[in-house]
Amino acid sequence: MKLIYVIFKFLLFPGTFVRGVWEHITCKILHLPVESEGYLRPDEACGHVEHALATTPWSAWLMATGPGFMMFNAGMAFLYAGVLNIFYLGVTPYDSLPLFIFYVIMIYLGVSFLCSLFPLTEDILNYFGLAFHGKKGPSMILKILSLPLALITRAGAFCERNCINFILAAAFIAIHILFVL
């Protein structure tokens, strides 16, 4: 499974690289030490930075969800731009080949960013440990408000580690090609 994960991460390298950059920026904001070995490595941390775990619930929350939030916004913008123009407005290579290629690249970038949305499993488990099992966790209201997004993030980290999100992205594109065109 690790080999398939690394292959998909390298195929979708723009999102993988940008995810690593966002994690690195978040680590610098939180003053977490980072081992700089590059973002594209052939291991299970491909697209992520090796860093120390956060020590407070807030910093663990930001480390687990901050880069993913930025990736989601950029990925949806790219994906919408490409999908709407090709599949719904009907731009074809016969209309304008450069414009069609541009929109295909937009779809590729959107899928690439969305497939690198979730953190390492260790980051979200660190948040769960600090927020829900630690003595100095957030108030009960913040725990209740953060729980749904934390559970989604945990499920997403599991899906990304097991290559499920790559399969879902491929199915999304295939369904649009088969049924919308």
MODELLER restraints for C-alpha pairs under 7 A, 6 or more apart:
rsr = mdl.restraints
at = mdl.atoms
rsr.add(forms.Gaussian(group=physical.xy_distance, feature=features.Distance(at['CA:1:A'], at['CA:162:A']), mean=6.73, stdev=0.5))
rsr.add(forms.Gaussian(group=physical.xy_distance, feature=features.Distance(at['CA:2:A'], at['CA:44:A']), mean=6.37, stdev=0.5))
rsr.add(forms.Gaussian(group=physical.xy_distance, feature=features.Distance(at['CA:5:A'], at['CA:163:A']), mean=5.81, stdev=0.5))
rsr.add(forms.Gaussian(group=physical.xy_distance, feature=features.Distance(at['CA:6:A'], at['CA:42:A']), mean=5.91, stdev=0.5))
rsr.add(forms.Gaussian(group=physical.xy_distance, feature=features.Distance(at['CA:6:A'], at['CA:43:A']), mean=6.59, stdev=0.5))
rsr.add(forms.Gaussian(group=physical.xy_distance, feature=features.Distance(at['CA:6:A'], at['CA:46:A']), mean=6.72, stdev=0.5))
rsr.add(forms.Gaussian(group=physical.xy_distance, feature=features.Distance(at['CA:9:A'], at['CA:16:A']), mean=6.10, stdev=0.5))
rsr.add(forms.Gaussian(group=physical.xy_distance, feature=features.Distance(at['CA:9:A'], at['CA:46:A']), mean=6.86, stdev=0.5))
rsr.add(forms.Gaussian(group=physical.xy_distance, feature=features.Distance(at['CA:12:A'], at['CA:112:A']), mean=4.91, stdev=0.5))
rsr.add(forms.Gaussian(group=physical.xy_distance, feature=features.Distance(at['CA:14:A'], at['CA:109:A']), mean=6.85, stdev=0.5))
rsr.add(forms.Gaussian(group=physical.xy_distance, feature=features.Distance(at['CA:14:A'], at['CA:112:A']), mean=6.38, stdev=0.5))
rsr.add(forms.Gaussian(group=physical.xy_distance, feature=features.Distance(at['CA:15:A'], at['CA:109:A']), mean=6.96, stdev=0.5))
rsr.add(forms.Gaussian(group=physical.xy_distance, feature=features.Distance(at['CA:15:A'], at['CA:112:A']), mean=4.63, stdev=0.5))
rsr.add(forms.Gaussian(group=physical.xy_distance, feature=features.Distance(at['CA:15:A'], at['CA:113:A']), mean=4.09, stdev=0.5))
rsr.add(forms.Gaussian(group=physical.xy_distance, feature=features.Distance(at['CA:15:A'], at['CA:116:A']), mean=5.82, stdev=0.5))
rsr.add(forms.Gaussian(group=physical.xy_distance, feature=features.Distance(at['CA:16:A'], at['CA:47:A']), mean=4.44, stdev=0.5))
rsr.add(forms.Gaussian(group=physical.xy_distance, feature=features.Distance(at['CA:16:A'], at['CA:116:A']), mean=5.78, stdev=0.5))
rsr.add(forms.Gaussian(group=physical.xy_distance, feature=features.Distance(at['CA:17:A'], at['CA:39:A']), mean=5.78, stdev=0.5))
rsr.add(forms.Gaussian(group=physical.xy_distance, feature=features.Distance(at['CA:17:A'], at['CA:40:A']), mean=6.56, stdev=0.5))
rsr.add(forms.Gaussian(group=physical.xy_distance, feature=features.Distance(at['CA:17:A'], at['CA:47:A']), mean=5.67, stdev=0.5))
rsr.add(forms.Gaussian(group=physical.xy_distance, feature=features.Distance(at['CA:19:A'], at['CA:47:A']), mean=5.98, stdev=0.5))
rsr.add(forms.Gaussian(group=physical.xy_distance, feature=features.Distance(at['CA:19:A'], at['CA:48:A']), mean=6.67, stdev=0.5))
rsr.add(forms.Gaussian(group=physical.xy_distance, feature=features.Distance(at['CA:19:A'], at['CA:67:A']), mean=6.60, stdev=0.5))
rsr.add(forms.Gaussian(group=physical.xy_distance, feature=features.Distance(at['CA:19:A'], at['CA:71:A']), mean=6.84, stdev=0.5))
rsr.add(forms.Gaussian(group=physical.xy_distance, feature=features.Distance(at['CA:19:A'], at['CA:116:A']), mean=6.38, stdev=0.5))
rsr.add(forms.Gaussian(group=physical.xy_distance, feature=features.Distance(at['CA:20:A'], at['CA:39:A']), mean=5.30, stdev=0.5))
rsr.add(forms.Gaussian(group=physical.xy_distance, feature=features.Distance(at['CA:20:A'], at['CA:47:A']), mean=4.94, stdev=0.5))
rsr.add(forms.Gaussian(group=physical.xy_distance, feature=features.Distance(at['CA:20:A'], at['CA:48:A']), mean=4.68, stdev=0.5))
rsr.add(forms.Gaussian(group=physical.xy_distance, feature=features.Distance(at['CA:20:A'], at['CA:49:A']), mean=5.83, stdev=0.5))
rsr.add(forms.Gaussian(group=physical.xy_distance, feature=features.Distance(at['CA:22:A'], at['CA:67:A']), mean=5.16, stdev=0.5))
rsr.add(forms.Gaussian(group=physical.xy_distance, feature=features.Distance(at['CA:23:A'], at['CA:48:A']), mean=6.72, stdev=0.5))
rsr.add(forms.Gaussian(group=physical.xy_distance, feature=features.Distance(at['CA:23:A'], at['CA:49:A']), mean=6.47, stdev=0.5))
rsr.add(forms.Gaussian(group=physical.xy_distance, feature=features.Distance(at['CA:23:A'], at['CA:67:A']), mean=5.73, stdev=0.5))
rsr.add(forms.Gaussian(group=physical.xy_distance, feature=features.Distance(at['CA:24:A'], at['CA:49:A']), mean=6.40, stdev=0.5))
rsr.add(forms.Gaussian(group=physical.xy_distance, feature=features.Distance(at['CA:26:A'], at['CA:63:A']), mean=6.39, stdev=0.5))
rsr.add(forms.Gaussian(group=physical.xy_distance, feature=features.Distance(at['CA:30:A'], at['CA:59:A']), mean=6.55, stdev=0.5))
rsr.add(forms.Gaussian(group=physical.xy_distance, feature=features.Distance(at['CA:32:A'], at['CA:51:A']), mean=6.57, stdev=0.5))
rsr.add(forms.Gaussian(group=physical.xy_distance, feature=features.Distance(at['CA:32:A'], at['CA:52:A']), mean=5.88, stdev=0.5))
rsr.add(forms.Gaussian(group=physical.xy_distance, feature=features.Distance(at['CA:33:A'], at['CA:51:A']), mean=5.72, stdev=0.5))
rsr.add(forms.Gaussian(group=physical.xy_distance, feature=features.Distance(at['CA:33:A'], at['CA:52:A']), mean=5.82, stdev=0.5))
rsr.add(forms.Gaussian(group=physical.xy_distance, feature=features.Distance(at['CA:34:A'], at['CA:49:A']), mean=6.90, stdev=0.5))
rsr.add(forms.Gaussian(group=physical.xy_distance, feature=features.Distance(at['CA:34:A'], at['CA:50:A']), mean=5.88, stdev=0.5))
rsr.add(forms.Gaussian(group=physical.xy_distance, feature=features.Distance(at['CA:34:A'], at['CA:51:A']), mean=4.45, stdev=0.5))
rsr.add(forms.Gaussian(group=physical.xy_distance, feature=features.Distance(at['CA:34:A'], at['CA:52:A']), mean=6.86, stdev=0.5))
rsr.add(forms.Gaussian(group=physical.xy_distance, feature=features.Distance(at['CA:35:A'], at['CA:50:A']), mean=5.44, stdev=0.5))
rsr.add(forms.Gaussian(group=physical.xy_distance, feature=features.Distance(at['CA:35:A'], at['CA:51:A']), mean=6.18, stdev=0.5))
rsr.add(forms.Gaussian(group=physical.xy_distance, feature=features.Distance(at['CA:39:A'], at['CA:46:A']), mean=6.24, stdev=0.5))
rsr.add(forms.Gaussian(group=physical.xy_distance, feature=features.Distance(at['CA:39:A'], at['CA:47:A']), mean=4.91, stdev=0.5))
rsr.add(forms.Gaussian(group=physical.xy_distance, feature=features.Distance(at['CA:39:A'], at['CA:48:A']), mean=5.94, stdev=0.5))
rsr.add(forms.Gaussian(group=physical.xy_distance, feature=features.Distance(at['CA:39:A'], at['CA:49:A']), mean=6.29, stdev=0.5))
rsr.add(forms.Gaussian(group=physical.xy_distance, feature=features.Distance(at['CA:40:A'], at['CA:46:A']), mean=5.30, stdev=0.5))
rsr.add(forms.Gaussian(group=physical.xy_distance, feature=features.Distance(at['CA:40:A'], at['CA:47:A']), mean=5.56, stdev=0.5))
rsr.add(forms.Gaussian(group=physical.xy_distance, feature=features.Distance(at['CA:54:A'], at['CA:60:A']), mean=4.98, stdev=0.5))
rsr.add(forms.Gaussian(group=physical.xy_distance, feature=features.Distance(at['CA:56:A'], at['CA:130:A']), mean=6.69, stdev=0.5))
rsr.add(forms.Gaussian(group=physical.xy_distance, feature=features.Distance(at['CA:57:A'], at['CA:127:A']), mean=6.00, stdev=0.5))
rsr.add(forms.Gaussian(group=physical.xy_distance, feature=features.Distance(at['CA:57:A'], at['CA:130:A']), mean=5.31, stdev=0.5))
rsr.add(forms.Gaussian(group=physical.xy_distance, feature=features.Distance(at['CA:57:A'], at['CA:131:A']), mean=5.27, stdev=0.5))
rsr.add(forms.Gaussian(group=physical.xy_distance, feature=features.Distance(at['CA:57:A'], at['CA:137:A']), mean=6.19, stdev=0.5))
rsr.add(forms.Gaussian(group=physical.xy_distance, feature=features.Distance(at['CA:57:A'], at['CA:138:A']), mean=6.96, stdev=0.5))
rsr.add(forms.Gaussian(group=physical.xy_distance, feature=features.Distance(at['CA:60:A'], at['CA:123:A']), mean=6.90, stdev=0.5))
rsr.add(forms.Gaussian(group=physical.xy_distance, feature=features.Distance(at['CA:60:A'], at['CA:126:A']), mean=6.56, stdev=0.5))
rsr.add(forms.Gaussian(group=physical.xy_distance, feature=features.Distance(at['CA:60:A'], at['CA:127:A']), mean=4.94, stdev=0.5))
rsr.add(forms.Gaussian(group=physical.xy_distance, feature=features.Distance(at['CA:61:A'], at['CA:127:A']), mean=5.80, stdev=0.5))
rsr.add(forms.Gaussian(group=physical.xy_distance, feature=features.Distance(at['CA:63:A'], at['CA:123:A']), mean=6.88, stdev=0.5))
rsr.add(forms.Gaussian(group=physical.xy_distance, feature=features.Distance(at['CA:64:A'], at['CA:119:A']), mean=5.65, stdev=0.5))
rsr.add(forms.Gaussian(group=physical.xy_distance, feature=features.Distance(at['CA:64:A'], at['CA:123:A']), mean=5.46, stdev=0.5))
rsr.add(forms.Gaussian(group=physical.xy_distance, feature=features.Distance(at['CA:64:A'], at['CA:124:A']), mean=5.42, stdev=0.5))
rsr.add(forms.Gaussian(group=physical.xy_distance, feature=features.Distance(at['CA:68:A'], at['CA:117:A']), mean=4.73, stdev=0.5))
rsr.add(forms.Gaussian(group=physical.xy_distance, feature=features.Distance(at['CA:68:A'], at['CA:118:A']), mean=5.62, stdev=0.5))
rsr.add(forms.Gaussian(group=physical.xy_distance, feature=features.Distance(at['CA:71:A'], at['CA:113:A']), mean=5.67, stdev=0.5))
rsr.add(forms.Gaussian(group=physical.xy_distance, feature=features.Distance(at['CA:71:A'], at['CA:114:A']), mean=6.54, stdev=0.5))
rsr.add(forms.Gaussian(group=physical.xy_distance, feature=features.Distance(at['CA:71:A'], at['CA:117:A']), mean=5.76, stdev=0.5))
rsr.add(forms.Gaussian(group=physical.xy_distance, feature=features.Distance(at['CA:72:A'], at['CA:114:A']), mean=6.00, stdev=0.5))
rsr.add(forms.Gaussian(group=physical.xy_distance, feature=features.Distance(at['CA:72:A'], at['CA:117:A']), mean=6.38, stdev=0.5))
rsr.add(forms.Gaussian(group=physical.xy_distance, feature=features.Distance(at['CA:75:A'], at['CA:109:A']), mean=6.88, stdev=0.5))
rsr.add(forms.Gaussian(group=physical.xy_distance, feature=features.Distance(at['CA:75:A'], at['CA:110:A']), mean=4.09, stdev=0.5))
rsr.add(forms.Gaussian(group=physical.xy_distance, feature=features.Distance(at['CA:75:A'], at['CA:111:A']), mean=6.61, stdev=0.5))
rsr.add(forms.Gaussian(group=physical.xy_distance, feature=features.Distance(at['CA:75:A'], at['CA:113:A']), mean=4.76, stdev=0.5))
rsr.add(forms.Gaussian(group=physical.xy_distance, feature=features.Distance(at['CA:75:A'], at['CA:114:A']), mean=5.28, stdev=0.5))
rsr.add(forms.Gaussian(group=physical.xy_distance, feature=features.Distance(at['CA:76:A'], at['CA:110:A']), mean=6.08, stdev=0.5))
rsr.add(forms.Gaussian(group=physical.xy_distance, feature=features.Distance(at['CA:78:A'], at['CA:106:A']), mean=5.09, stdev=0.5))
rsr.add(forms.Gaussian(group=physical.xy_distance, feature=features.Distance(at['CA:78:A'], at['CA:107:A']), mean=6.22, stdev=0.5))
rsr.add(forms.Gaussian(group=physical.xy_distance, feature=features.Distance(at['CA:78:A'], at['CA:109:A']), mean=6.25, stdev=0.5))
rsr.add(forms.Gaussian(group=physical.xy_distance, feature=features.Distance(at['CA:78:A'], at['CA:110:A']), mean=4.58, stdev=0.5))
rsr.add(forms.Gaussian(group=physical.xy_distance, feature=features.Distance(at['CA:79:A'], at['CA:106:A']), mean=6.16, stdev=0.5))
rsr.add(forms.Gaussian(group=physical.xy_distance, feature=features.Distance(at['CA:79:A'], at['CA:107:A']), mean=4.81, stdev=0.5))
rsr.add(forms.Gaussian(group=physical.xy_distance, feature=features.Distance(at['CA:79:A'], at['CA:110:A']), mean=4.24, stdev=0.5))
rsr.add(forms.Gaussian(group=physical.xy_distance, feature=features.Distance(at['CA:79:A'], at['CA:111:A']), mean=6.65, stdev=0.5))
rsr.add(forms.Gaussian(group=physical.xy_distance, feature=features.Distance(at['CA:81:A'], at['CA:106:A']), mean=6.67, stdev=0.5))
rsr.add(forms.Gaussian(group=physical.xy_distance, feature=features.Distance(at['CA:82:A'], at['CA:103:A']), mean=4.42, stdev=0.5))
rsr.add(forms.Gaussian(group=physical.xy_distance, feature=features.Distance(at['CA:82:A'], at['CA:104:A']), mean=6.17, stdev=0.5))
rsr.add(forms.Gaussian(group=physical.xy_distance, feature=features.Distance(at['CA:82:A'], at['CA:106:A']), mean=5.04, stdev=0.5))
rsr.add(forms.Gaussian(group=physical.xy_distance, feature=features.Distance(at['CA:82:A'], at['CA:107:A']), mean=4.88, stdev=0.5))
rsr.add(forms.Gaussian(group=physical.xy_distance, feature=features.Distance(at['CA:83:A'], at['CA:107:A']), mean=6.45, stdev=0.5))
rsr.add(forms.Gaussian(group=physical.xy_distance, feature=features.Distance(at['CA:85:A'], at['CA:91:A']), mean=5.92, stdev=0.5))
rsr.add(forms.Gaussian(group=physical.xy_distance, feature=features.Distance(at['CA:85:A'], at['CA:103:A']), mean=6.98, stdev=0.5))
rsr.add(forms.Gaussian(group=physical.xy_distance, feature=features.Distance(at['CA:86:A'], at['CA:92:A']), mean=6.77, stdev=0.5))
rsr.add(forms.Gaussian(group=physical.xy_distance, feature=features.Distance(at['CA:86:A'], at['CA:103:A']), mean=6.79, stdev=0.5))
rsr.add(forms.Gaussian(group=physical.xy_distance, feature=features.Distance(at['CA:87:A'], at['CA:180:A']), mean=6.15, stdev=0.5))
rsr.add(forms.Gaussian(group=physical.xy_distance, feature=features.Distance(at['CA:87:A'], at['CA:181:A']), mean=6.26, stdev=0.5))
rsr.add(forms.Gaussian(group=physical.xy_distance, feature=features.Distance(at['CA:91:A'], at['CA:100:A']), mean=6.29, stdev=0.5))
rsr.add(forms.Gaussian(group=physical.xy_distance, feature=features.Distance(at['CA:92:A'], at['CA:100:A']), mean=5.93, stdev=0.5))
rsr.add(forms.Gaussian(group=physical.xy_distance, feature=features.Distance(at['CA:93:A'], at['CA:100:A']), mean=5.48, stdev=0.5))
rsr.add(forms.Gaussian(group=physical.xy_distance, feature=features.Distance(at['CA:111:A'], at['CA:169:A']), mean=6.60, stdev=0.5))
rsr.add(forms.Gaussian(group=physical.xy_distance, feature=features.Distance(at['CA:115:A'], at['CA:165:A']), mean=6.05, stdev=0.5))
rsr.add(forms.Gaussian(group=physical.xy_distance, feature=features.Distance(at['CA:115:A'], at['CA:166:A']), mean=6.21, stdev=0.5))
rsr.add(forms.Gaussian(group=physical.xy_distance, feature=features.Distance(at['CA:118:A'], at['CA:153:A']), mean=6.36, stdev=0.5))
rsr.add(forms.Gaussian(group=physical.xy_distance, feature=features.Distance(at['CA:118:A'], at['CA:156:A']), mean=5.81, stdev=0.5))
rsr.add(forms.Gaussian(group=physical.xy_distance, feature=features.Distance(at['CA:118:A'], at['CA:157:A']), mean=5.17, stdev=0.5))
rsr.add(forms.Gaussian(group=physical.xy_distance, feature=features.Distance(at['CA:118:A'], at['CA:160:A']), mean=6.96, stdev=0.5))
rsr.add(forms.Gaussian(group=physical.xy_distance, feature=features.Distance(at['CA:119:A'], at['CA:157:A']), mean=5.83, stdev=0.5))
rsr.add(forms.Gaussian(group=physical.xy_distance, feature=features.Distance(at['CA:120:A'], at['CA:157:A']), mean=6.17, stdev=0.5))
rsr.add(forms.Gaussian(group=physical.xy_distance, feature=features.Distance(at['CA:121:A'], at['CA:157:A']), mean=5.64, stdev=0.5))
rsr.add(forms.Gaussian(group=physical.xy_distance, feature=features.Distance(at['CA:121:A'], at['CA:158:A']), mean=6.99, stdev=0.5))
rsr.add(forms.Gaussian(group=physical.xy_distance, feature=features.Distance(at['CA:124:A'], at['CA:154:A']), mean=6.10, stdev=0.5))
rsr.add(forms.Gaussian(group=physical.xy_distance, feature=features.Distance(at['CA:130:A'], at['CA:137:A']), mean=6.08, stdev=0.5))
rsr.add(forms.Gaussian(group=physical.xy_distance, feature=features.Distance(at['CA:131:A'], at['CA:137:A']), mean=4.45, stdev=0.5))
rsr.add(forms.Gaussian(group=physical.xy_distance, feature=features.Distance(at['CA:131:A'], at['CA:138:A']), mean=6.13, stdev=0.5))
rsr.add(forms.Gaussian(group=physical.xy_distance, feature=features.Distance(at['CA:159:A'], at['CA:165:A']), mean=5.79, stdev=0.5))
